[in-house]
């Protein structure tokens, strides 16, 4: 699977959640399963957003912006 295909798969799974923590955990876990996506620098920012109690809309918007 290409990096982009994997990234899109991660996004689609994470965006199904309505709880911010579940969405972040799903995305980070799935991203770690592909060598080229596992070290994406924005993952740390996503975790910090979640820790700062971002809304599900903010989390989803951030995830949708990954490339």
C-alpha positions as CSV (number, residue, x, y, z in Angstrom):
1,X,0.0,0.0,0.0
2,X,1.4,3.4,-0.9
3,X,1.9,6.1,1.7
4,X,-1.0,8.1,0.4
5,X,-3.4,5.1,0.3
6,X,-2.4,4.3,3.8
7,X,-2.9,7.9,5.0
8,X,-6.4,8.0,3.4
9,X,-7.3,4.7,5.1
10,X,-6.1,6.1,8.5
11,X,-8.2,9.3,7.9
12,X,-11.3,7.5,7.0
13,X,-11.2,5.3,10.1
14,X,-10.4,8.2,12.4
15,X,-13.2,10.4,11.0
16,X,-15.8,7.7,11.9
17,X,-15.4,8.4,15.6
18,X,-17.4,11.0,17.5
19,X,-15.2,11.1,20.5
20,X,-12.0,13.2,20.1
21,X,-9.8,10.7,22.1
22,X,-11.0,7.7,20.1
23,X,-10.4,9.6,16.8
24,X,-6.9,10.6,17.8
25,X,-6.0,7.1,19.2
26,X,-7.3,5.4,16.0
27,X,-5.4,7.8,13.7
28,X,-2.1,7.6,15.6
29,X,-2.3,3.8,16.0
30,X,-3.1,3.3,12.3
31,X,-0.4,5.8,11.2
32,X,2.2,3.9,13.1
33,X,1.6,0.8,11.0
34,X,3.2,2.2,7.8
35,X,6.9,3.1,7.8
36,X,6.5,6.3,5.8
37,X,3.7,7.6,8.0
38,X,4.8,6.5,11.4
39,X,7.1,9.5,11.9
40,X,4.8,12.2,10.5
41,X,5.7,15.3,12.5
42,X,2.1,16.5,12.8
43,X,1.2,13.5,14.9
44,X,2.7,15.1,18.0
45,X,0.6,18.2,17.3
46,X,-2.5,16.1,17.0
47,X,-1.8,14.5,20.4
48,X,-1.3,18.0,21.9
49,X,-4.6,19.2,20.5
50,X,-6.3,16.2,22.0
51,X,-4.7,16.8,25.4
52,X,-5.9,20.4,25.3
53,X,-9.5,19.2,24.9
54,X,-10.1,20.1,21.3
55,X,-13.6,19.5,20.0
56,X,-14.2,16.6,17.7
57,X,-14.7,19.1,14.9
58,X,-11.3,20.6,15.5
59,X,-9.7,17.1,15.7
60,X,-11.4,16.0,12.4
61,X,-10.4,19.2,10.6
62,X,-6.8,18.7,11.7
63,X,-6.8,15.0,10.6
64,X,-8.4,15.9,7.2
65,X,-5.5,18.4,6.6
66,X,-2.8,15.7,6.9
67,X,-0.9,15.1,3.6
